[in-house]
Amino acid sequence: MTISPMRTVLSLLVAGAALAGCGSSPPVHYYTLQGPAAPAPASASAPAGFLIEVQPVSLSTQADQPQLMVRTGDGSVSALYSERWSSPLGDELRGALSDALKRELGALDVQAVKPGPGAAVWRVQTDVQRFDLVSGSMAQLDATWRVRPVNMKGVGLLCRSLVTEPVSEAGVPALIAAQQRAVVSLAGVMASAMRGQAPAGSGSVQMLGCSALKD
């Protein structure tokens, strides 16, 4: 079969257009909720006499997407396909909470060390109801969480916290930084509960209730 010169030219044009389209795709940026390493506060200068076990974080299907889901002022949600999490969002949250709690308490996570028989552990469970990035406005984290002592004395608590961090700049990096701060703030009230203190609200944290866990 003979291929006409015109058909060959058209094929080359189509192939060139397809390659040009691929070349014009925006680059993909990846983000993490684990912020830069920070020095531990003075209250955590002495190593804790227990370990922490930060269990996998559950969250809504709407939020649990590889791309960033950003709300706009009119209430709609946009999927930013070129702005993505560096790992599944549940893993990002678990890792960020673990890092923040380790700094707050001076404790190690059982994922990093193998606990011996009967080791004292605080177990942390987190269920995220809302994980919002609102363009040019705020980052919000609404979570129900449990801290329970294992092989040690202490009072387990079931609490709900709403953390809101304002965003004063436009763009995705400002939203990510605000959500990183929200996770650190949530870890702060969890750490207070482990120290035997009543978790209290702050400028960014609203406590929506706590109750003691039954043994």
C-alpha positions as CSV (number, residue, x, y, z in Angstrom):
1,M,0.0,0.0,0.0
2,T,1.3,3.4,-1.0
3,I,1.1,6.2,1.6
4,S,0.5,9.6,0.0
5,P,2.9,12.5,0.8
6,M,-0.1,14.6,2.1
7,R,-1.1,11.8,4.5
8,T,2.5,11.7,5.8
9,V,2.6,15.4,6.4
10,L,-0.8,15.4,8.2
11,S,0.5,12.5,10.5
12,L,3.6,14.5,11.3
13,L,1.5,17.6,12.2
14,V,-0.8,15.6,14.4
15,A,2.1,14.0,16.2
16,G,3.9,17.4,16.6
17,A,0.7,18.9,18.1
18,A,0.4,16.1,20.6
19,L,4.0,16.5,21.7
20,A,3.5,20.2,22.0
21,G,0.4,19.7,24.2
22,C,2.4,17.4,26.5
23,G,5.2,19.9,26.7
24,S,2.8,22.7,27.8
25,S,1.4,20.7,30.8
26,P,2.1,22.6,34.1
27,P,4.7,21.0,36.4
28,V,3.4,19.0,39.4
29,H,4.3,20.3,42.8
30,Y,4.3,18.0,45.9
31,Y,3.6,19.1,49.5
32,T,3.9,17.6,52.9
33,L,2.2,18.3,56.3
34,Q,5.5,17.6,58.1
35,G,7.0,21.0,58.6
36,P,10.6,21.9,59.1
37,A,12.3,20.5,62.2
38,A,12.0,22.8,65.2
39,P,13.7,22.7,68.5
40,A,11.8,20.9,71.3
41,P,10.2,23.2,73.9
42,A,11.7,23.4,77.4
43,S,8.9,21.3,78.8
44,A,10.0,18.3,76.8
45,S,13.7,18.7,77.6
46,A,13.7,15.5,79.7
47,P,12.9,12.2,77.8
48,A,9.4,10.9,78.5
49,G,9.0,7.7,80.5
50,F,6.7,6.3,77.9
51,L,6.3,5.7,74.1
52,I,3.6,7.0,71.8
53,E,1.6,4.9,69.3
54,V,0.1,7.2,66.7
55,Q,-2.3,5.0,64.8
56,P,-3.4,5.5,61.2
57,V,-5.6,8.6,60.7
58,S,-9.0,8.2,59.2
59,L,-10.6,11.0,57.1
60,S,-13.4,11.7,54.7
61,T,-13.3,10.4,51.1
62,Q,-13.7,14.0,49.8
63,A,-10.5,15.1,51.5
64,D,-8.5,11.8,51.0
65,Q,-7.4,12.6,47.5
66,P,-3.9,12.7,46.0
67,Q,-4.4,16.3,44.7
68,L,-5.2,19.3,46.9
69,M,-8.9,20.0,47.3
70,V,-9.3,23.8,47.8
71,R,-12.5,25.6,48.8
72,T,-13.3,29.0,47.3
73,G,-15.3,31.9,48.6
74,D,-18.5,30.7,46.9
75,G,-18.4,27.4,48.7
76,S,-17.3,25.3,45.7
77,V,-14.3,22.9,45.9
78,S,-11.6,22.8,43.2
79,A,-9.2,19.9,42.6
80,L,-5.7,21.2,41.9
81,Y,-4.3,18.4,39.9
82,S,-0.8,20.0,39.6
83,E,-0.6,20.5,43.4
84,R,-0.4,17.1,45.1
85,W,0.5,15.5,48.5
86,S,3.8,13.7,48.6
87,S,2.1,10.6,50.1
88,P,-1.5,9.6,50.9
89,L,-3.1,12.3,53.1
90,G,-3.8,9.9,55.9
91,D,-0.1,9.0,56.0
92,E,0.8,12.7,55.9
93,L,-1.4,13.4,58.9
94,R,-0.2,10.5,60.9
95,G,3.5,11.4,60.3
96,A,2.9,15.1,61.1
97,L,1.1,14.3,64.3
98,S,3.8,11.8,65.3
99,D,6.6,14.4,64.7
100,A,4.7,17.1,66.7
101,L,4.0,14.8,69.6
102,K,7.6,13.6,69.8
103,R,8.8,17.2,70.0
104,E,6.1,18.1,72.6
105,L,6.6,15.1,74.9
106,G,10.2,14.0,74.2
107,A,8.8,10.5,73.5
108,L,9.5,8.1,70.7
109,D,6.9,6.5,68.4
110,V,6.6,2.8,68.5
111,Q,7.0,2.8,64.7
112,A,10.6,3.9,65.2
113,V,11.5,1.6,68.1
114,K,10.3,-1.9,69.0
115,P,8.7,-1.7,72.5
116,G,9.5,-4.4,75.0
117,P,6.9,-6.5,76.8
118,G,4.8,-4.3,79.1
119,A,6.2,-1.1,77.8
120,A,4.3,2.1,78.8
121,V,2.6,3.6,75.8
122,W,0.1,6.3,75.1
123,R,-2.1,5.2,72.1
124,V,-3.4,8.0,69.9
125,Q,-6.4,7.6,67.5
126,T,-7.6,10.4,65.2
127,D,-10.7,10.7,63.1
128,V,-10.7,13.8,60.9
129,Q,-14.2,15.1,60.1
130,R,-13.1,18.1,58.1
131,F,-9.8,19.0,56.4
132,D,-10.3,22.3,54.7
133,L,-8.0,24.5,52.7
134,V,-9.9,27.8,51.9
135,S,-8.3,29.9,49.3
136,G,-6.9,33.2,50.7
137,S,-8.7,32.7,54.0
138,M,-7.8,29.8,56.3
139,A,-6.9,26.1,56.9
140,Q,-9.2,24.2,59.2
141,L,-8.9,20.8,60.9
142,D,-11.9,19.3,62.7
143,A,-11.0,16.1,64.5
144,T,-12.2,13.6,67.0
145,W,-9.3,12.0,68.9
146,R,-8.6,9.5,71.6
147,V,-5.6,9.2,73.9
148,R,-5.4,6.0,76.0
149,P,-2.7,4.8,78.4
150,V,-1.4,1.3,77.9
151,N,0.5,-0.5,80.7
152,M,0.7,2.7,82.7
153,K,-1.4,5.0,84.9
154,G,-3.4,7.8,83.3
155,V,-6.8,8.9,82.2
156,G,-7.8,8.2,78.7
157,L,-9.8,10.9,76.9
158,L,-12.2,11.2,73.9
159,C,-12.2,14.7,72.6
160,R,-13.2,16.8,69.6
161,S,-11.2,19.8,68.5
162,L,-11.7,22.4,65.8
163,V,-8.4,24.1,64.8
164,T,-8.5,27.2,62.5
165,E,-5.4,28.8,61.2
166,P,-5.8,32.1,59.2
167,V,-4.1,32.6,55.9
168,S,-2.9,36.1,55.1
169,E,-1.3,35.4,51.7
170,A,-2.5,34.1,48.4
171,G,-1.2,30.8,47.0
172,V,-0.9,27.2,47.9
173,P,2.3,27.4,50.0
174,A,0.5,29.7,52.5
175,L,-2.4,27.2,52.8
176,I,0.0,24.3,53.4
177,A,1.9,26.3,56.1
178,A,-1.4,27.1,57.8
179,Q,-2.4,23.4,57.8
180,Q,1.0,22.4,59.2
181,R,0.4,24.9,62.1
182,A,-3.1,23.4,62.6
183,V,-1.7,19.9,63.0
184,V,0.9,21.1,65.5
185,S,-1.8,22.9,67.5
186,L,-3.9,19.7,67.5
187,A,-0.9,17.7,68.8
188,G,-0.5,20.3,71.5
189,V,-3.9,19.6,73.1
190,M,-3.3,15.9,72.8
191,A,0.0,16.3,74.6
192,S,-1.7,18.2,77.4
193,A,-4.1,15.3,77.9
194,M,-1.2,12.9,78.1
195,R,0.4,15.1,80.8
196,G,-2.8,14.8,82.8
197,Q,-3.9,18.4,82.1
198,A,-7.3,19.3,80.8
199,P,-7.1,20.1,77.1
200,A,-7.8,23.8,76.8
201,G,-8.7,25.9,73.8
202,S,-6.4,28.7,72.5
203,G,-6.4,31.3,69.8
204,S,-6.5,28.7,67.1
205,V,-8.0,25.7,68.9
206,Q,-11.7,25.4,69.9
207,M,-12.4,22.4,72.2
208,L,-15.9,20.9,71.4
209,G,-16.0,18.5,74.3
210,C,-14.1,15.8,76.1
211,S,-15.1,12.7,78.1
212,A,-13.1,10.1,80.0
213,L,-12.7,6.8,78.3
214,K,-13.8,3.7,80.2
215,D,-11.2,1.0,80.8
